[in-house]
């Protein structure tokens, strides 16, 4: 199974407010100590200052933290959701240490002092990392050196063997977790995964293509260049790969769209317990089954639902649900067995393999090692992963990729617990489990064990119980017991306010903000009962414009096409301040470049060449003045947009003040899709409705499409038929733009399929590659600024807002002076948890 969009840009966020927990900033990485001249520091909590207290007696009072529901996938290898990942983070430690800005701490064993917000902090972790790029050889060597005193919570010493074991689990062909280790070009990784040399790999790759081209109905003949057994094997393997993609879709829907379960007339409990309900919801959201609706668009309760292609009926409201095999049969019939078309239209891939290439690797794994050229030996190990000593591991990759070090970072898992020590012998190419069989590792999914600050006790009655790890390398935590308690979002604020929770991460809506103020005597979000820390969410909201469908004369890159999109973007952008302030209040701000403010590559207002998005006329002069009132700005935007439309080739009637005719390939009507649940429930809905009025006044009809659920938009994005759309991105630490903006990744070309903008610019492509193959921060920042300027010149994206997220604490029960100071998007509350104390 391949995970959906979890690499550079983790997920296409189509829901209401991109609410992802700040707790995620707590996962992995390590701790910090202040080295400021004074012990009093800004904690990042409004109205609260802190004084570090590094020591204290063990506390018996448990720390109770409100969390959204867990899936009980508590393995460092398989945890995916924020909640499950935080359980793992409590019990594990990672190789890589980063600071409050997301920068790498290369010498974490001895520690490095790095500044943040005027204070120097010392960062320590379990490992140093050395990165050495040999340009002549075209290879990069990453050397991990771990401390020699790190113990797992059961008292066993961590060694390089645990790192080797962990790397081999992630690299095994049977590994189906969320990490994309196989996307890193580790020397010899593909040879090991397929158990073939390059020559044999190519031989069986060609064989698969030939069998696939012959078709499933092909009758085998002795003249074929393959056996009957190989032919049957290929089609069975392809079906398996296809089904794995379907399972990935189901997992994605259950994780992100559970709120739509009421459309099926059932409950979240049924969704959790019944696999057929999960299949039904996935088929519904993905558009493979539809309910009957009345003339008002309401779902009919007394009629069966029909599958989209075969029109097979299912009485959903009477608990007659399609099975997984039904889902497969429907998709297979829809695409007539065309795995490539199925993948390009239906699957939201990361940088892993397509359906057909997934089958290719499995087919080669099945048959390649049997080839006479392999002499029955296979490939015993991964050439690029080496153990140099009990504390040193070296990883070699082809080329250089600035983001690779993040992908090579792992939570080190104990061989003696997750693996089989009798099957580990590094010198003889045995790595703790049988090749292509990680069943032993998966059997420990619900019971994590690692070297983190706490050890897992149990998950019972919707509560995860932890106990302080006496072997933790930073010292046993002061608070002995911690409980992660499942809590609905609505109950998180009341839980902290009423004393049943010590801290939580509510969705930071205006309603939540007002509720928090209501608990505090001072009427603020930080006071006597609740203290709040806010940080920017690592992502942003935007409006996209598809250059392939919004252009003049079918030429996306022409100046006329760019002027058309700039005309649309100019009017859309002028309403950003209105909609952001009215929807989010103080919880979000307008942004002017398509990049999160949390990224180190984000342009700053103080930069000499910083510009407000779409604020200049066609001749380069400013549209607005600093003293303009909103209504004057709206009028100025319309005037500027008319100039852009005319430059794009539109006809304009001076008498009526309206555009009257569009040039070839363009239109007077443009559709914008905004997933507001069919009722305008979206942060940018006011923006598009106000923009629609302005467009109407100049002769353009902006057609607002607000689907009941976001599948309509997903379908358009997958088929590249959308014109304008509203969505959001969530970003990771490294600002690599390859997945989203490089022309290789335009939808349908076989890359990541995430370039929904269809931007194809040679200079942009070259700059993106330059930036990802360099390690100088200043150079990369300057290069990415050039990339952003090109993207804005193409006018394929209108950046809208950067929202905030929050953690709320109870200062009545938590000693706020012991909370880690200066919480950021990359440095969450769980950092320094061993120092945390309660009153």
VOGU-3710 file (C-alpha; in Angstrom, 3 decimals, decimal comma):
1> xxxxxxxxxx> 0,000/0,000/0,000  1,221/3,485/-0,798  0,440/6,444/1,382  -1,416/9,429/-0,042  0,584/12,655/-0,243  2,815/12,428/2,758  6,091/13,637/1,390  7,100/17,268/0,764  3,531/18,557/0,906  1,726/16,243/3,196
11> xxxxxxxxxx> -1,878/16,710/2,177  -4,213/18,646/-0,041  -6,431/20,255/2,569  -9,929/20,760/1,245  -11,816/20,965/4,497  -13,029/23,933/6,452  -10,042/25,533/8,141  -6,994/23,274/7,696  -7,161/22,382/11,391  -4,144/20,171/12,116
21> xxxxxxxxxx> -2,846/19,787/15,641  0,098/21,802/16,860  0,920/18,627/18,766  2,491/17,383/15,522  5,380/19,742/16,157  6,168/17,600/19,169  6,772/14,428/17,234  10,382/13,305/16,809  13,447/15,475/17,308  14,900/16,274/20,728
31> xxxxxxxxxx> 15,152/18,656/23,682  16,530/22,060/24,520  18,151/23,899/27,367  18,293/27,670/27,709  21,697/29,292/27,721  20,439/32,828/28,150  22,065/35,080/30,741  18,801/35,145/32,646  16,529/32,233/33,480  13,392/34,234/32,772
41> xxxxxxxxxx> 12,253/33,820/29,172  9,327/34,380/26,901  7,353/31,152/26,835  5,354/32,026/23,760  2,268/32,105/25,972  0,502/35,415/26,063  0,877/37,069/29,466  3,071/34,316/30,918  6,819/34,306/31,539  8,793/31,254/32,567
51> xxxxxxxxxx> 11,764/30,343/34,675  13,542/27,094/33,876  13,379/24,477/36,641  15,653/21,621/35,568  15,203/19,495/38,656  12,412/18,477/40,997  10,959/15,573/42,910  8,823/12,985/41,130  5,184/14,056/40,924  2,352/11,582/41,449
61> xxxxxxxxxx> -0,340/13,844/39,951  -0,939/12,687/36,356  -0,751/15,087/33,443  -4,008/14,755/31,487  -3,901/15,873/27,846  -6,959/16,160/25,605  -6,494/14,457/22,228  -8,643/13,670/19,221  -9,454/9,991/18,681  -6,634/7,464/18,332
71> xxxxxxxxxx> -6,514/4,607/15,828  -4,237/2,546/18,110  -1,515/2,477/15,449  1,203/3,219/17,962  4,146/1,758/16,056  7,057/4,010/15,033  6,897/2,214/11,694  3,203/2,700/11,006  1,802/5,620/13,043  0,221/8,068/10,637
81> xxxxxxxxxx> -2,264/10,375/12,352  -1,053/13,232/14,540  -2,538/11,608/17,622  -0,940/8,205/17,080  2,361/9,820/16,119  2,435/11,731/19,386  2,014/8,499/21,322  5,074/7,216/19,489  6,927/10,485/20,140  6,374/10,046/23,880
91> xxxxxxxxxx> 8,050/6,644/23,758  10,726/7,116/21,068  13,723/9,228/20,087  14,832/10,289/16,617  18,211/10,465/14,961  17,821/14,028/13,720  17,590/17,049/16,013  16,151/20,342/14,768  15,694/23,685/16,477  12,755/26,040/16,898
101> xxxxxxxxxx> 13,113/27,227/13,296  13,323/23,705/11,896  17,060/24,016/11,248  19,282/20,957/11,646  21,453/20,597/14,745  24,434/18,728/13,316  26,350/18,304/16,592  23,567/17,288/18,915  25,561/14,993/21,205  27,595/17,815/22,707
111> xxxxxxxxxx> 24,896/20,312/21,812  24,748/23,511/19,804  23,718/26,983/20,952  21,377/28,583/18,438  19,448/31,867/18,722  15,698/32,250/18,537  13,718/35,441/19,223  16,643/37,051/20,999  17,422/34,090/23,240  20,165/31,496/22,804
121> xxxxxxxxxx> 19,067/27,910/23,345  21,241/24,829/23,563  19,908/21,860/21,614  20,890/18,294/22,366  19,871/14,982/20,881  20,956/11,375/20,594  23,015/11,734/17,409  25,374/13,869/15,377  24,965/13,914/11,613  27,663/14,696/9,067
131> xxxxxxxxxx> 26,737/15,385/5,441  29,492/15,073/2,849  28,737/15,621/-0,836  31,353/14,379/-3,313  30,528/16,311/-6,454  33,068/14,397/-8,570  31,630/11,022/-7,569  28,048/12,319/-7,623  27,292/10,863/-4,190  26,391/12,166/-0,738
141> xxxxxxxxxx> 27,384/10,367/2,465  25,354/10,840/5,656  27,126/9,677/8,790  25,058/9,177/11,952  26,931/8,909/15,241  24,789/8,109/18,288  25,571/8,564/21,973  26,896/5,458/23,711  24,620/5,800/26,745  21,089/5,828/25,270
151> xxxxxxxxxx> 18,878/3,127/26,737  15,468/1,915/25,731  12,788/2,050/28,414  13,348/-1,640/29,238  16,991/-0,927/30,111  18,575/-2,281/26,922  21,370/-0,187/25,367  20,761/1,372/21,937  23,430/0,537/19,327  24,020/0,920/15,612
161> xxxxxxxxxx> 22,375/-2,476/15,157  19,034/-0,917/16,126  19,508/1,732/13,428  20,438/-0,879/10,819  17,416/-2,974/11,773  15,104/0,045/11,547  16,446/1,092/8,153  15,973/-2,398/6,769  12,369/-2,541/7,966  11,597/0,718/6,160
171> xxxxxxxxxx> 13,422/-0,591/3,075  11,770/-4,003/2,930  9,467/-4,527/-0,083  6,674/-5,683/2,248  6,776/-2,456/4,272  3,479/-0,625/3,754  3,748/2,228/6,230  3,686/5,994/5,711  7,446/6,596/5,439  8,905/6,945/1,955
181> xxxxxxxxxx> 12,429/5,643/2,515  12,332/4,078/-0,942  12,009/7,564/-2,451  15,538/8,380/-1,261  18,099/7,308/-3,909  20,103/5,164/-1,488  22,865/3,281/-3,246  21,696/-0,273/-3,996  18,246/0,151/-2,435  16,279/-0,796/-5,544
191> xxxxxxxxxx> 18,559/-3,769/-6,222  17,930/-5,057/-2,703  14,178/-4,483/-2,824  13,850/-6,390/-6,103  16,681/-8,862/-5,444  18,104/-8,323/-8,905  20,941/-6,634/-10,714  20,119/-3,709/-12,984  20,353/-5,894/-16,083  17,960/-8,510/-14,711
201> xxxxxxxxxx> 15,633/-5,813/-13,438  15,429/-4,312/-16,920  14,815/-7,737/-18,473  11,758/-8,457/-16,336  10,556/-4,888/-16,535  10,367/-5,268/-20,304  8,601/-8,615/-19,809  5,929/-7,026/-17,629  5,335/-4,280/-20,187  4,921/-6,884/-22,911
211> xxxxxxxxxx> 2,443/-8,963/-20,892  0,500/-5,839/-19,945  0,414/-4,635/-23,564  -0,857/-8,033/-24,737  -3,897/-7,602/-22,530  -5,608/-9,668/-19,870  -7,495/-11,716/-22,477  -4,339/-12,722/-24,309  -4,080/-16,475/-24,847  -0,577/-17,579/-24,065
221> xxxxxxxxxx> 1,389/-19,198/-26,902  4,758/-20,900/-26,990  6,030/-18,069/-29,154  5,568/-15,615/-26,271  8,690/-14,390/-24,526  7,261/-15,416/-21,164  5,683/-18,461/-19,602  2,011/-19,053/-18,832  2,900/-18,952/-15,144  4,582/-15,566/-15,525
231> xxxxxxxxxx> 1,576/-14,222/-17,410  -0,876/-15,362/-14,726  1,435/-14,064/-12,022  1,656/-10,603/-13,577  -2,107/-10,125/-13,714  -2,569/-11,381/-10,160  0,152/-9,035/-8,931  -1,373/-6,098/-10,807  -4,718/-6,784/-9,140  -2,973/-6,836/-5,775
241> xxxxxxxxxx> -1,295/-3,477/-6,453  -4,593/-2,002/-7,652  -6,301/-3,149/-4,462  -3,535/-1,661/-2,362  -4,217/1,717/-3,952  -7,906/1,313/-3,153  -7,090/0,475/0,456  -4,958/3,615/0,633  -7,936/5,640/-0,586  -10,171/4,023/2,041
251> xxxxxxxxxx> -7,674/4,781/4,797  -7,421/8,382/3,640  -11,193/8,853/3,558  -11,766/7,239/6,956  -9,029/9,428/8,432  -9,996/12,759/6,843  -13,673/12,519/5,891  -15,286/10,621/8,765  -17,496/13,651/9,351  -19,526/12,736/6,268
261> xxxxxxxxxx> -20,652/9,397/7,681  -24,078/10,839/8,492  -24,705/11,051/4,732  -24,857/7,251/4,815  -27,379/7,281/7,635  -25,043/5,635/10,116  -22,615/6,530/12,887  -18,911/6,996/13,476  -18,999/3,868/15,631  -20,198/1,845/12,638
271> xxxxxxxxxx> -17,493/3,435/10,523  -14,868/2,343/13,012  -16,128/-1,227/13,360  -17,516/-2,111/9,931  -15,102/-2,415/6,989  -17,973/-2,365/4,490  -19,114/0,993/5,887  -15,574/2,260/5,370  -15,676/1,032/1,772  -19,064/2,690/1,231
281> xxxxxxxxxx> -17,891/6,037/2,545  -14,779/5,879/0,365  -16,801/5,001/-2,728  -19,197/7,865/-1,946  -16,534/10,500/-1,352  -14,514/9,265/-4,348  -17,576/9,331/-6,602  -18,056/5,610/-7,293  -21,488/5,359/-5,699  -24,232/7,950/-5,580
291> xxxxxxxxxx> -27,480/8,297/-3,646  -30,776/9,123/-5,268  -31,761/12,748/-4,709  -35,015/14,683/-4,905  -35,573/17,898/-6,848  -34,133/19,889/-3,918  -30,938/17,880/-3,981  -31,761/16,066/-0,747  -30,801/12,396/-0,451  -33,769/10,054/-0,742
301> xxxxxxxxxx> -33,953/7,693/2,208  -36,153/5,065/0,533  -34,196/4,398/-2,656  -31,014/2,374/-3,214  -27,720/3,984/-4,115  -26,193/3,144/-7,490  -22,565/2,618/-8,366  -21,391/5,155/-10,928  -20,352/2,900/-13,824  -22,077/-0,475/-13,483
311> xxxxxxxxxx> -25,172/1,021/-11,742  -25,190/-1,772/-9,188  -27,790/-0,990/-6,478  -27,039/-0,992/-2,731  -29,696/-0,217/-0,122  -27,325/1,837/2,020  -29,935/3,077/4,492  -30,880/-0,529/5,215  -27,255/-1,491/5,861  -26,624/-3,115/2,485
321> xxxxxxxxxx> -23,076/-1,988/1,809  -20,636/-2,695/-1,025  -17,634/-4,801/-0,070  -13,985/-4,175/-0,841  -14,253/-6,573/-3,787  -17,233/-4,561/-5,039  -15,096/-1,416/-4,900  -12,356/-3,137/-6,878  -14,814/-4,522/-9,433  -16,365/-1,079/-9,925
331> xxxxxxxxxx> -13,051/0,679/-10,479  -11,734/-2,130/-12,655  -14,843/-1,967/-14,831  -14,712/1,818/-14,955  -11,171/1,818/-16,320  -11,449/-1,473/-18,207  -8,393/-2,770/-16,401  -6,231/0,193/-17,439  -4,016/0,552/-14,366  -2,248/3,621/-15,704
341> xxxxxxxxxx> -5,459/5,544/-16,302  -6,833/4,420/-12,933  -3,728/5,720/-11,203  -3,614/9,074/-12,961  -7,308/9,796/-12,360  -8,056/8,230/-8,996  -4,897/7,959/-6,912  -3,323/10,906/-5,118  0,259/9,608/-5,052  3,358/10,794/-3,276
351> xxxxxxxxxx> 6,697/10,246/-4,960  6,383/6,468/-4,655  5,468/4,175/-7,543  2,417/4,221/-9,768  0,042/1,254/-9,739  1,702/-0,348/-12,741  5,201/0,298/-11,420  4,231/-1,027/-8,016  3,183/-4,209/-9,802  6,429/-4,069/-11,771
361> xxxxxxxxxx> 8,554/-4,142/-8,626  6,538/-6,994/-7,163  6,714/-8,955/-10,413  10,484/-8,480/-10,605  10,811/-9,445/-6,949  8,875/-12,611/-7,682  10,735/-13,633/-10,843  14,009/-11,706/-11,095  15,956/-13,651/-8,478  14,991/-16,892/-10,226
371> xxxxxxxxxx> 16,722/-15,828/-13,425  19,759/-17,895/-14,320  21,910/-14,763/-14,415  21,318/-14,314/-10,669  22,613/-17,834/-10,023  20,119/-18,121/-7,170  21,999/-15,606/-5,023  19,897/-12,468/-5,035  21,147/-9,197/-3,505  22,211/-9,724/0,124
381> xxxxxxxxxx> 22,181/-6,121/1,378  21,759/-2,432/0,625  25,137/-1,220/-0,587  24,551/2,305/0,649  23,732/1,449/4,282  26,736/0,451/6,392  27,473/-0,115/10,060  30,897/1,332/10,815  30,935/0,693/14,576  28,580/0,151/17,500
391> xxxxxxxxxx> 27,672/3,841/17,373  28,198/4,871/13,728  26,042/4,199/10,651  26,745/5,537/7,176  24,186/6,064/4,400  25,240/6,871/0,836  22,851/8,254/-1,771  23,243/9,092/-5,446  23,522/12,816/-6,077  22,568/15,466/-3,547
401> xxxxxxxxxx> 19,131/16,366/-2,267  18,729/18,972/0,467  15,610/17,220/1,770  17,175/13,738/1,942  18,517/14,197/5,474  14,942/14,685/6,713  13,802/11,542/4,913  16,686/9,561/6,417  15,689/10,646/9,909  13,998/7,803/11,794
411> xxxxxxxxxx> 12,777/7,001/15,257  15,249/4,334/16,309  13,398/1,141/17,185  14,811/-1,659/19,352  15,843/-4,758/17,436  15,384/-6,930/20,510  11,700/-5,926/20,801  10,414/-5,404/17,263  12,716/-7,893/15,544  14,157/-11,350/16,111
421> xxxxxxxxxx> 17,695/-11,216/17,512  18,356/-14,769/16,356  17,883/-13,530/12,793  20,296/-10,621/13,131  23,893/-11,027/12,018  25,138/-7,934/10,244  28,320/-9,575/8,976  26,250/-12,321/7,331  23,519/-10,076/5,909  20,813/-10,938/8,407
431> xxxxxxxxxx> 18,870/-7,951/9,676  16,447/-9,151/12,338  13,618/-10,548/10,225  13,072/-12,550/7,070  13,296/-10,638/3,813  9,856/-9,599/2,531  8,178/-10,576/5,809  7,736/-7,948/8,529  4,839/-9,704/10,246  6,774/-9,737/13,518
441> xxxxxxxxxx> 7,096/-5,950/13,388  3,428/-5,427/12,548  2,394/-7,647/15,468  3,737/-4,985/17,857  1,734/-2,141/16,318  -0,384/-1,394/19,399  2,404/-1,724/21,996  5,229/0,764/21,351  8,629/0,555/23,014  11,506/2,969/22,555
451> xxxxxxxxxx> 13,961/5,285/24,273  11,652/8,278/24,717  10,862/10,142/27,953  7,914/7,871/28,768  7,071/4,227/28,413  3,728/3,040/27,118  1,559/1,239/29,684  -1,773/0,633/27,977  -4,595/2,032/25,883  -7,854/1,506/27,697
461> xxxxxxxxxx> -11,269/3,159/27,612  -10,081/5,833/25,155  -7,088/6,782/27,301  -3,405/6,156/26,588  -1,442/5,620/29,808  2,256/6,467/30,105  4,788/6,155/32,916  8,081/8,042/33,239  11,074/6,268/31,685  13,732/5,988/34,385
471> xxxxxxxxxx> 16,325/5,259/31,670  15,640/8,376/29,589  18,987/9,804/28,514  17,998/13,356/29,525  16,881/12,225/32,953  13,700/10,675/34,290  10,715/13,038/33,796  9,447/14,826/36,899  5,788/13,985/36,209  5,462/10,250/36,734
481> xxxxxxxxxx> 2,217/9,553/34,852  0,748/11,083/31,712  -2,670/10,317/30,255  -3,670/11,123/26,654  -7,469/11,258/26,856  -9,681/11,144/23,777  -11,689/14,349/23,751  -13,995/15,914/21,177  -12,935/19,284/19,871  -15,921/20,946/21,504
491> xxxxxxxxxx> -14,902/19,549/24,899  -11,232/20,550/24,787  -11,777/24,148/25,918  -14,346/23,195/28,542  -12,100/20,370/29,746  -9,177/22,694/30,432  -11,472/25,392/31,785  -13,322/23,063/34,149  -10,283/21,148/35,340  -10,699/17,723/33,717
501> xxxxxxxxxx> -7,804/18,389/31,328  -4,422/20,006/31,915  -3,836/20,963/28,278  -5,350/20,417/24,838  -5,260/21,591/21,209  -8,694/22,904/20,196  -9,411/24,155/16,718  -8,647/27,829/17,193  -11,858/29,271/15,803  -13,366/32,593/16,822
511> xxxxxxxxxx> -15,900/30,605/18,850  -13,129/28,761/20,695  -11,288/32,008/21,283  -14,358/33,614/22,854  -14,975/30,537/24,998  -11,405/30,715/26,298  -11,805/34,401/27,142  -14,944/33,559/29,061  -12,986/31,385/31,509  -10,399/34,067/32,294
521> xxxxxxxxxx> -11,020/36,923/34,693  -9,071/39,302/32,443  -11,232/38,394/29,427  -8,187/37,497/27,350  -7,041/34,220/25,762  -4,367/33,902/28,456  -5,269/34,424/32,067  -5,865/32,776/35,404  -7,804/29,719/34,168  -6,532/29,110/30,628
531> xxxxxxxxxx> -3,181/30,122/29,123  -2,910/30,024/25,346  0,071/29,726/23,063  -0,447/30,334/19,357  1,789/29,695/16,365  1,387/29,859/12,619  0,048/26,694/11,048  2,670/25,149/8,707  0,578/25,641/5,612  -1,685/28,162/3,899
541> xxxxxxxxxx> -4,948/28,680/2,044  -5,026/29,651/-1,624  -7,010/29,972/-4,845  -5,613/28,010/-7,760  -5,896/28,780/-11,469  -5,287/26,004/-13,984  -3,085/27,383/-16,766  -4,217/24,568/-19,032  -7,878/25,605/-18,850  -7,530/29,340/-18,155
551> xxxxxxxxxx> -5,586/30,729/-21,102  -5,803/32,413/-24,485  -5,525/30,429/-27,729  -4,523/27,297/-25,842  -1,087/28,694/-24,989  -0,716/28,686/-21,175  2,638/30,496/-21,143  1,789/33,432/-23,438  1,646/37,001/-22,124  -2,019/37,134/-23,110
561> xxxxxxxxxx> -2,727/34,054/-20,993  -0,814/35,457/-18,049  -2,717/38,748/-18,360  -6,018/36,865/-18,315  -5,100/35,076/-15,111  -3,719/38,295/-13,582  -7,036/39,987/-14,314  -8,893/37,274/-12,422  -6,329/37,225/-9,616  -6,401/41,009/-9,158
571> xxxxxxxxxx> -10,084/41,068/-8,274  -9,917/37,890/-6,213  -6,955/39,152/-4,192  -8,481/42,499/-3,230  -11,095/40,760/-1,062  -8,604/38,686/0,915  -8,363/41,085/3,863  -12,150/41,263/4,166  -12,725/37,526/4,210  -9,746/36,622/6,395
581> xxxxxxxxxx> -10,570/39,183/9,079  -14,282/38,376/9,120  -13,839/34,590/9,218  -10,744/34,159/11,350  -10,587/37,404/13,278  -7,157/37,518/14,865  -6,466/33,846/14,134  -5,132/34,339/10,607  -3,386/36,874/8,402  -3,219/37,609/4,685
591> xxxxxxxxxx> -0,133/36,297/2,877  1,322/37,475/-0,422  3,422/34,554/-1,652  2,438/30,891/-2,147  4,488/29,639/0,802  3,813/29,307/4,505  5,135/32,038/6,797  6,617/29,227/8,880  9,135/28,402/6,143  12,623/29,859/6,298
601> xxxxxxxxxx> 12,298/30,500/2,567  9,258/32,742/2,981  9,889/36,313/1,723  9,746/38,919/4,480  7,970/42,312/4,338  11,321/43,934/5,114  12,906/42,471/1,963  13,676/45,098/-0,662  11,794/43,263/-3,434  8,813/42,143/-1,329
611> xxxxxxxxxx> 5,484/42,793/-3,057  1,826/42,639/-2,130  0,215/39,964/-4,289  -1,406/41,243/-7,494  -1,160/44,904/-6,525  0,307/46,406/-9,701  -1,233/47,540/-12,976  -0,221/46,180/-16,341  2,414/48,921/-16,652  3,899/48,032/-13,252
621> xxxxxxxxxx> 2,565/50,939/-11,214  0,812/50,459/-7,864  -2,927/49,879/-7,934  -3,464/51,026/-4,361  -2,314/53,794/-2,073  -1,793/53,387/1,644  -4,710/55,661/2,540  -7,321/54,004/0,315  -10,595/52,965/1,909  -11,867/49,447/1,120
631> xxxxxxxxxx> -14,470/50,586/-1,429  -11,867/52,633/-3,273  -9,575/49,593/-3,368  -12,345/47,461/-4,847  -12,943/50,024/-7,604  -9,221/50,326/-8,297  -8,960/46,540/-8,578  -11,731/46,436/-11,163  -10,073/49,140/-13,243  -6,738/47,330/-13,156
641> xxxxxxxxxx> -8,400/44,013/-14,002  -10,083/45,561/-17,054  -6,677/46,659/-18,339  -5,378/43,102/-17,945  -8,434/41,638/-19,678  -8,040/44,032/-22,623  -4,324/43,182/-22,851  -5,357/39,525/-22,956  -7,480/40,227/-26,039  -10,927/40,906/-24,591
651> xxxxxxxxxx> -13,233/43,490/-26,159  -14,391/46,260/-23,821  -17,363/48,590/-24,221  -16,489/51,987/-22,751  -20,176/52,974/-22,706  -21,400/50,063/-20,591  -18,117/49,582/-18,775  -18,230/45,868/-19,517  -16,217/43,288/-21,380  -18,208/42,050/-24,350
661> xxxxxxxxxx> -16,166/39,406/-26,123  -13,453/36,964/-25,088  -10,463/36,049/-27,282  -10,034/32,551/-28,698  -9,702/29,956/-25,961  -10,831/32,333/-23,203  -14,318/33,002/-21,881  -16,660/35,469/-20,210  -17,627/32,675/-17,796  -15,295/31,009/-15,312
671> xxxxxxxxxx> -16,116/28,395/-12,734  -14,563/28,374/-9,277  -14,970/25,342/-7,010  -15,025/25,993/-3,275  -15,797/22,972/-1,056  -18,144/24,506/1,512  -20,348/21,458/2,150  -23,013/22,944/-0,129  -23,716/25,748/2,344  -20,829/28,174/2,061
681> xxxxxxxxxx> -18,986/26,692/5,021  -15,481/27,734/3,989  -13,040/30,449/5,120  -12,865/31,958/1,623  -16,538/31,811/0,728  -17,113/35,501/1,373  -14,141/36,287/-0,848  -15,540/34,478/-3,863  -19,072/35,870/-3,389  -17,803/39,446/-3,171
691> xxxxxxxxxx> -15,488/38,880/-6,127  -18,414/37,511/-8,127  -20,229/40,841/-7,706  -17,239/42,796/-8,960  -16,771/40,497/-11,931  -20,436/40,868/-12,868  -20,046/44,654/-12,940  -17,390/44,364/-15,657  -19,053/41,596/-17,682  -17,460/38,440/-16,289
701> xxxxxxxxxx> -19,609/35,670/-14,829  -17,832/33,888/-11,968  -19,740/30,660/-11,411  -19,425/29,525/-7,801  -19,658/25,758/-7,338  -20,049/24,684/-3,723  -20,290/20,873/-3,679  -21,816/18,876/-0,834  -18,456/17,252/-0,288  -15,012/17,832/-1,704
711> xxxxxxxxxx> -15,008/14,803/-3,998  -16,241/17,003/-6,825  -13,127/19,131/-6,521  -10,879/16,103/-6,082  -12,323/14,588/-9,230  -11,679/17,784/-11,170  -8,115/17,981/-9,864  -7,441/14,343/-10,711  -8,736/14,791/-14,257  -7,145/18,265/-14,624
721> xxxxxxxxxx> -10,450/19,769/-15,765  -10,809/22,419/-13,064  -10,493/26,107/-13,904  -10,332/27,911/-10,559  -10,488/26,238/-7,157  -10,050/26,980/-3,455  -7,932/24,731/-1,259  -4,880/24,666/0,982  -1,460/23,081/1,381  0,319/21,789/4,454
731> xxxxxxxxxx> 4,103/22,046/4,249  7,112/20,374/5,834  10,349/21,871/7,103  12,220/21,857/3,798  10,585/24,178/1,210  11,378/21,983/-1,812  9,005/23,053/-4,620  9,607/20,137/-6,953  6,401/18,224/-6,216  4,075/21,163/-6,771
741> xxxxxxxxxx> 5,580/23,346/-9,457  8,047/21,353/-11,578  6,662/20,501/-15,010  7,497/16,800/-14,494  4,673/16,701/-11,974  1,855/18,145/-14,060  -1,180/15,927/-13,592  -1,111/13,011/-16,012  2,610/13,041/-16,788  3,558/10,276/-14,366
751> xxxxxxxxxx> 5,251/12,322/-11,658  3,689/13,290/-8,350  0,569/14,601/-10,152  0,515/17,512/-7,709  1,172/20,300/-10,212  -2,527/21,095/-10,518  -1,603/24,549/-11,821  -0,135/23,087/-15,035  2,674/25,575/-14,819  5,442/24,576/-17,219
761> xxxxxxxxxx> 8,333/26,994/-17,234  11,874/25,994/-18,175  13,490/28,633/-15,988  11,325/27,634/-13,021  12,238/23,970/-13,506  15,942/24,816/-13,553  15,702/26,980/-10,442  13,788/24,297/-8,528  16,470/21,729/-9,304  19,232/24,198/-8,402
771> xxxxxxxxxx> 17,599/24,930/-5,050  17,081/21,302/-4,047  20,638/20,322/-4,945  22,287/23,019/-2,834  22,802/23,217/0,908  23,539/26,918/1,359  20,525/28,492/3,092  21,090/31,973/1,681  21,467/30,650/-1,862  18,370/28,472/-1,552
781> xxxxxxxxxx> 16,301/31,338/-0,103  17,292/33,628/-2,964  16,618/30,905/-5,512  13,199/30,103/-4,086  12,328/33,814/-4,177  12,992/33,729/-7,918  10,746/30,660/-8,146  7,952/32,420/-6,259  8,212/35,452/-8,541  7,814/33,233/-11,612
791> xxxxxxxxxx> 4,809/31,478/-10,082  3,208/34,838/-9,309  3,976/36,085/-12,832  2,160/33,063/-14,239  -0,740/33,999/-11,906  -1,669/30,393/-11,227  -2,076/30,855/-7,488  -3,591/33,538/-5,267  -2,196/33,115/-1,732  -4,884/33,971/0,809
801> xxxxxxxxxx> -4,227/33,248/4,446  -1,884/31,875/7,038  -3,918/30,619/9,987  -2,859/30,041/13,553  -3,262/27,045/15,807  -3,181/26,873/19,562  -2,313/24,878/22,631  -4,195/25,741/25,798  -2,863/25,059/29,298  -4,330/25,202/32,772
811> xxxxxxxxxx> -2,031/27,506/34,792  -3,961/26,448/37,889  -2,605/22,906/37,541  0,518/23,250/35,364  3,559/25,187/36,532  3,844/27,416/33,483  7,427/28,306/34,348  8,389/24,736/33,443  6,690/24,657/30,010  9,247/24,687/27,181
821> xxxxxxxxxx> 9,740/28,336/26,163  9,163/29,814/22,714  6,851/27,178/21,276  6,855/27,286/17,455  5,425/25,361/14,528  8,498/23,116/14,752  8,851/23,037/18,529  5,770/21,850/20,406  4,755/21,612/24,042  6,140/18,091/24,375
831> xxxxxxxxx> 9,704/19,318/24,043  11,468/19,368/27,416  8,605/17,335/28,826  10,990/15,775/31,337  11,165/19,234/33,002  7,415/19,845/33,118  5,831/20,139/36,566  2,362/20,478/38,058  1,274/22,582/40,995
//
